[in-house]
Amino acid sequence: MDESEDPSVLFLKSTRFWIQRVFVPIVVCIGVGGNTVTVMVLTRKRMRCSTNIYLTALAVADIIYLLFVFVLSFSVYDNINDRKYELFWRFFGLTHWLCDAASNASVWLTVSFTLERYIAVCHPIKGKVLCTENRAKIIITGIAIFCILSTLSTTFEYELAMKEKCVRNCTQEELKNRQHVPDGSVRNNSEVSKDRTDHAHLVPTGKLITNDTSDNDTCCLKKFTVSTVLTNLGKNKNYKIFISWFPALCFALIPLILIATFNCFLVHAVYKSQSRRRKMTNSQETVSMSNENRITVMLIGVVFLFLICQTPTASFLIYSNFYEAEDLATENIHRALGNIFNFLVNINAATNFIMYCILSKKYRTTFRTLFCGRRKNRQDTLILTDTRTRYSSFNNGLRRNVSEYHTPRNLETQSLTSIPRSKSLMTRPPGKAKSSDINL
């Protein structure tokens, strides 16, 4: 059976086309735009708290991850191996490293704010000491350094590889034209071979090259392709075992267990808080508890989305360490499933801001104030400036209308000389005033 008709090959090609070339660009555009808005909203003064600092760092990590995922998606295009795209393959290892570092940072940032929220809700006295903005910044910095250093070896797993292949053989006439120099003399085979050796790095893609592999003169049209191959480090057996298990445990299994455990505690705490809230009569404590519950519910939603999107990838990563592909068909299926599961991670990184919009009233209010309020305030300022400004026909300049501009003294004078708003105080005899006449 032809390899192109193999179901595993067709499955791999279809997933690469639809996911890498169609869906990934759409998700990246939505995610980068939404996370950029999230950073702008969460960095406002009224939104400053330790939890929002974690969410801001998570949005930044998701932006970096989505951008590098988009760059890596170019590797499935048909002509990406052309020599003109050498720069992409030269920095392929670096791009892979930064993508992994940002993804792993997102995982541990989710663990951090889940644990922080657990302390704040279930141990409020300790939370006032432990859950501070400075401590959050220190933890975020530590997570960034750890994820960058722990994935640093990825960039040394790949090296640039340039290959050439003969597209077609030359005709005898093309061979004679290649061996005749402009002055009419003829070069022998050894001279042609020496010239090709000396200037091999100057040969462009698709140039005719003379070969001396036999007694007969032959030449072919060669095409150069660029890609990456594994270095000695990437081929090392012990390193491959380590680099397979370390991410599976440190960035998949352990974080998922921690997040699921503390998320269960948070759900239980919110349920108890709702039951206690129904029995309380102190309105101030009830409002405070309600605000805390809103923040907790929003984070629970973010964590549930994280678990839904990250669990398949983590499970498949652990499964592939136990059961390696034994044939080409199984390997193709594994690659196709890897594309699908990684796409779920992309969706998680791109849709966190949707959870904020749905579950956080404060986020929606700040968003309207930031983007809709500015335009309204600008229009009000223009109208107010236009009504307070008059052109003077005497000096051809700008003159304020005195009747429309009030100094503090004018305001005070007007309040003393104007007619009171309530006439009942003037017509009612002294001592007959009612409490309803006093406007608080």
Long-range contacts (C-beta under 8 A, 24 or more apart in sequence): 6-329, 6-332, 7-329, 8-328, 8-329, 8-330, 8-332, 8-333, 8-336, 9-332, 11-332, 11-333, 11-336, 12-332, 12-333, 12-335, 12-336, 14-336, 15-336, 15-339, 15-340, 16-76, 16-336, 16-339, 17-76, 19-339, 19-340, 19-343, 20-73, 20-76, 20-339, 21-73, 21-76, 21-77, 23-343, 24-69, 24-70, 24-73, 24-343, 24-346, 25-70, 25-73, 27-66, 27-343, 27-346, 27-347, 27-350, 28-66, 28-67, 28-69, 28-70, 28-346, 28-350, 30-350, 30-351, 31-62, 31-63, 31-66, 31-346, 31-349, 31-350, 31-351, 32-63, 32-66, 32-67, 32-350, 34-350, 34-351, 34-352, 34-353, 34-354, 35-59, 35-60, 35-62, 35-63, 35-66, 35-349, 35-350, 35-352, 35-353, 36-63, 37-353, 37-367, 38-352, 38-353, 38-356, 39-63, 40-370, 41-356, 41-363, 41-366, 41-367, 41-370, 42-363, 44-366, 44-370, 46-362, 46-366, 47-362, 47-363, 47-366, 48-133, 49-133, 50-116, 50-131, 50-132, 50-133, 50-135, 50-136, 51-113, 51-116, 51-117, 51-120, 51-131, 51-295, 51-299, 53-133, 53-136, 53-137, 53-140, 54-109, 54-112, 54-113, 54-116, 54-136, 54-140, 55-113, 55-302, 55-352, 55-356, 57-105, 57-109, 57-140, 58-106, 58-109, 58-110, 58-113, 58-352, 59-352, 59-353, 61-102, 61-103, 61-105, 61-106, 61-109, 62-102, 62-106, 62-349, 62-350, 62-352, 64-98, 64-102, 65-99, 65-102, 65-103, 65-106, 65-349, 66-346, 66-349, 66-350, 68-95, 68-98, 68-99, 68-102, 69-99, 69-342, 69-346, 71-95, 72-96, 72-99, 81-225, 81-226, 81-227, 82-205, 82-225, 82-226, 83-162, 83-204, 83-205, 83-224, 83-225, 83-226, 84-205, 85-226, 86-160, 86-162, 86-226, 89-160, 89-226, 89-227, 89-228, 90-160, 92-158, 92-228, 93-154, 93-155, 93-156, 93-157, 93-158, 93-159, 93-228, 94-155, 96-154, 96-155, 96-157, 96-158, 97-151, 97-152, 97-154, 97-155, 100-151, 100-154, 100-247, 101-147, 101-148, 101-151, 102-147, 103-251, 103-345, 103-349, 104-147, 104-150, 104-151, 104-247, 104-250, 104-251, 105-143, 105-144, 105-147, 106-349, 107-251, 107-252, 107-255, 107-310, 108-143, 108-146, 108-147, 108-251, 108-255, 109-140, 109-143, 110-255, 110-259, 110-302, 110-303, 110-306, 111-255, 111-258, 111-259, 112-136, 112-139, 112-140, 112-143, 113-299, 114-258, 114-259, 114-262, 114-263, 114-266, 114-299, 114-303, 115-258, 115-262, 117-262, 117-266, 117-295, 117-296, 117-299, 118-262, 118-265, 118-266, 118-269, 120-292, 121-266, 121-269, 121-270, 121-273, 121-292, 121-296, 122-265, 122-266, 122-269, 150-246, 150-250, 153-233, 153-239, 153-243, 156-231, 156-233, 156-234, 157-230, 157-231, 157-233, 157-234, 157-243, 158-228, 158-229, 158-230, 158-231, 158-234, 159-228, 159-229, 159-230, 159-231, 160-226, 160-228, 161-226, 161-227, 161-228, 161-229, 162-224, 162-225, 162-226, 163-224, 163-225, 163-226, 163-227, 164-222, 164-223, 164-224, 164-225, 165-222, 165-223, 165-225, 166-220, 166-221, 166-222, 167-206, 167-220, 167-221, 167-222, 167-223, 168-220, 168-221, 169-218, 169-219, 169-220, 170-208, 170-218, 170-219, 170-220, 170-221, 174-208, 174-219, 175-210, 175-217, 175-218, 175-219, 178-208, 178-210, 178-219, 179-210, 179-217, 189-217, 244-320, 244-321, 245-321, 247-317, 248-314, 248-317, 248-318, 248-321, 252-310, 252-313, 252-314, 252-317, 252-318, 253-314, 253-318, 256-307, 256-310, 256-311, 256-314, 259-303, 259-306, 259-307, 260-307, 263-300, 263-303, 263-304, 263-307, 266-296, 266-299, 266-300, 266-303, 267-300, 269-296, 270-296, 270-297, 270-300, 294-359, 294-360, 294-361, 294-362, 295-360, 297-359, 298-355, 298-356, 298-359, 298-360, 298-363, 301-355, 301-358, 301-359, 302-352, 302-355, 302-356, 305-348, 305-351, 305-352, 305-355, 306-348, 308-344, 308-348, 309-344, 309-345, 309-347, 309-348, 310-344, 310-345, 310-348, 312-341, 312-344, 313-341, 313-342, 313-344, 313-345, 316-341
